[in-house]
């Protein structure tokens, strides 16, 4: 009897090892390109793509927006869930893994609340708006004079912008430029009668749709931003479209030529623009926030510019205005920014929130303050020579190149002054 039981036991063990008793495989993120969507309050889906890569036995993610690839390397898979912490912008994705799909939320941590959008994603999916795209009969490549309009119960706001697009068959990429910055890297699809553009960089989720009447007119446009913001927009092709001069939007108070500030660095050392370190130097003062994507682009530019020109007599100071005036949280956010982009210059903790009115209080020589980033250029005598509002980053193509050329020439001229 015992012999028969032993034989039966062996048979059962054998079957278990082959069929029923093997442990289920641990849920994991599939390698390759995914298509994801974020759901707005009005149930519109904002699509974007990301790529999952194995790097040194570790998963990393790259958000894909046109030619831009934003690296995310803080990814944790636990049980049947994945936690994706997006650097710089204090946001994260929490989702359940179900085979080749993810379902959960994108959570953006603000100063006093969380903004939450429904998140879904599918692996092995490279398309963004349509699975198959036919070549479009219209071509939107070029410059577009654009107007964005937001209407609510109390007021009506409008923003003038310039759309700059490049189309290849049905694929389109580009951005919108405004007086205070650009919408960074956008991409999408053009059909015979419509345009679709989207972008997601970990801080902002954006969707632009519009009706194409022909090669030169866009009407019935909708601009969805974040969970609830909706603006209408329209545009016409205009190669002569221009925005106000970025050097004309912010100024010092009448009769004032210089500024003075003193704030602590990340090690609590007090630094002032009148310190001996900056004497007889050309000084660039950057007003920024770690939460600001345009500030991120400018920080990358200024870091490289500083490395090339510091020995020639150029200095840079960053003044950080965070979402909160909590020094611990602010220091953590600024430290992450410095580490992310290997920033070689000091970024000071102002202790002031990103309220534009509070910025003016912190630098009382300013007549007003419009937007982040804003950059002051100070000559070797300590006088403010130029103030540039906003930043047109690499997603703007030739506009970025034109800015870089003009900026470099301005600094060169100031260095040559006695």
Buried (B, 14 or more C-beta within 10 A) or exposed (E): EEEEEEEEEEEEEEEEEEEEEEEEEEBEBBEEBBBBBBBBEEEBBBBBBBBBBEEEEEBBBBBBBBEBEBEBEEBEBEEEBBBBBBBBBBBBBBBEBEEBBBEBBBBBEEBEEEBEBBBBBBBEBEEBBEEEBEEBEBBBBBBBBBBBBBEEEEEEEEBBBBBBBBBEEBBBBBBBBBBBBBBBBBBBBBBEEBBBBBBBBBBBBBBBBBBBEEEBBBEEBBBBBBBEEBBBBBBBBBEEBEBEEBBEBBBBEEEBEBBEBEBBBBEEEEBEBBEEEBEEBBBBBBBBBBBBBBBBBBBBBBBEBBEEBBEEBBBBBBBBBBBBBBEEBBBBBBEBBBEBBEBEBBBBBBBBBBEBEBBBEBBEBBEEBEBBBBBBBBBBEBEBBBBBBBBBBBBBBEBBEEBBEEBEEBBEEBBEEE
